[in-house]
């Protein structure tokens, strides 16, 4: 069992209340709304990015796979009996 999950399962109402009180004491009442607003914005951006990735994956799955292009003459993948193009003569030194 994951140790992190075991920690979360042990939290109840009194523990959560104590954590909230400690956070309030650390950051103060004036700073908490700013923190909550920032947290909300970051969660909104994360959800937007996650849905964008999900949409991209769906679109890629729905597209028809591209047909492979014809291989150029002289490639290894050609048939063994196909004629090869003539080799070009080396440049002459004039």
URKACOR-V412595 format. One record per residue. N is the residue number from 1. RES is the residue in three letters. OMEGA is omega in degrees with one decimal (none if undefined). BURIAL is 1 if it has 9 or more other ideal C-beta (glycine too) atoms within 8 Angstrom, else 0. Layout:
BEGIN
n->N res->RES omega->OMEGA burial->BURIAL
n->N res->RES omega->OMEGA burial->BURIAL
END
This chain:
BEGIN
n->1 res->UNK omega->-178.7 burial->0
n->2 res->UNK omega->-178.5 burial->0
n->3 res->UNK omega->179.4 burial->0
n->4 res->UNK omega->179.0 burial->0
n->5 res->UNK omega->178.1 burial->0
n->6 res->UNK omega->177.9 burial->1
n->7 res->UNK omega->-178.2 burial->0
n->8 res->UNK omega->-179.2 burial->0
n->9 res->UNK omega->-178.7 burial->0
n->10 res->UNK omega->-179.2 burial->0
n->11 res->UNK omega->176.8 burial->0
n->12 res->UNK omega->-179.4 burial->0
n->13 res->UNK omega->-179.5 burial->0
n->14 res->UNK omega->179.1 burial->0
n->15 res->UNK omega->179.0 burial->1
n->16 res->UNK omega->177.8 burial->1
n->17 res->UNK omega->179.2 burial->0
n->18 res->UNK omega->177.5 burial->0
n->19 res->UNK omega->178.4 burial->0
n->20 res->UNK omega->179.6 burial->0
n->21 res->UNK omega->178.8 burial->0
n->22 res->UNK omega->177.7 burial->0
n->23 res->UNK omega->178.3 burial->1
n->24 res->UNK omega->179.9 burial->1
n->25 res->UNK omega->-178.4 burial->0
n->26 res->UNK omega->-173.2 burial->0
n->27 res->UNK omega->-179.3 burial->0
n->28 res->UNK omega->-176.3 burial->0
n->29 res->UNK omega->-178.1 burial->0
n->30 res->UNK omega->-175.1 burial->0
n->31 res->UNK omega->-175.9 burial->0
n->32 res->UNK omega->177.9 burial->1
n->33 res->UNK omega->177.8 burial->0
n->34 res->UNK omega->178.4 burial->0
n->35 res->UNK omega->179.6 burial->1
n->36 res->UNK omega->179.2 burial->0
n->37 res->UNK omega->177.6 burial->0
n->38 res->UNK omega->177.8 burial->0
n->39 res->UNK omega->179.1 burial->0
n->40 res->UNK omega->178.5 burial->0
n->41 res->UNK omega->-179.3 burial->0
n->42 res->UNK omega->177.4 burial->0
n->43 res->UNK omega->178.7 burial->0
n->44 res->UNK omega->178.3 burial->0
n->45 res->UNK omega->178.7 burial->0
n->46 res->UNK omega->179.8 burial->0
n->47 res->UNK omega->179.4 burial->0
n->48 res->UNK omega->179.2 burial->0
n->49 res->UNK omega->179.9 burial->0
n->50 res->UNK omega->179.3 burial->0
n->51 res->UNK omega->176.4 burial->0
n->52 res->UNK omega->177.8 burial->0
n->53 res->UNK omega->179.7 burial->0
n->54 res->UNK omega->179.1 burial->0
n->55 res->UNK omega->178.2 burial->0
n->56 res->UNK omega->178.4 burial->0
n->57 res->UNK omega->178.0 burial->0
n->58 res->UNK omega->-179.0 burial->0
n->59 res->UNK omega->179.6 burial->0
n->60 res->UNK omega->179.4 burial->0
n->61 res->UNK omega->-177.9 burial->0
n->62 res->UNK omega->-178.8 burial->0
n->63 res->UNK omega->175.4 burial->0
n->64 res->UNK omega->178.4 burial->0
n->65 res->UNK omega->-179.5 burial->0
n->66 res->UNK omega->178.0 burial->0
n->67 res->UNK omega->-179.0 burial->0
n->68 res->UNK omega->179.7 burial->0
n->69 res->UNK omega->177.7 burial->0
n->70 res->UNK omega->-179.5 burial->0
n->71 res->UNK omega->178.0 burial->0
n->72 res->UNK omega->-178.9 burial->0
n->73 res->UNK omega->176.2 burial->0
n->74 res->UNK omega->179.2 burial->0
n->75 res->UNK omega->-177.7 burial->0
n->76 res->UNK omega->-175.4 burial->0
n->77 res->UNK omega->-179.6 burial->0
n->78 res->UNK omega->177.7 burial->1
n->79 res->UNK omega->-177.2 burial->0
n->80 res->UNK omega->-175.8 burial->0
n->81 res->UNK omega->-177.0 burial->0
n->82 res->UNK omega->179.8 burial->0
n->83 res->UNK omega->179.3 burial->0
n->84 res->UNK omega->177.9 burial->0
n->85 res->UNK omega->-179.8 burial->0
n->86 res->UNK omega->179.0 burial->0
n->87 res->UNK omega->180.0 burial->0
n->88 res->UNK omega->-179.0 burial->0
n->89 res->UNK omega->178.9 burial->0
n->90 res->UNK omega->-179.4 burial->0
n->91 res->UNK omega->-179.5 burial->0
n->92 res->UNK omega->179.3 burial->0
n->93 res->UNK omega->179.0 burial->0
n->94 res->UNK omega->none burial->0
END
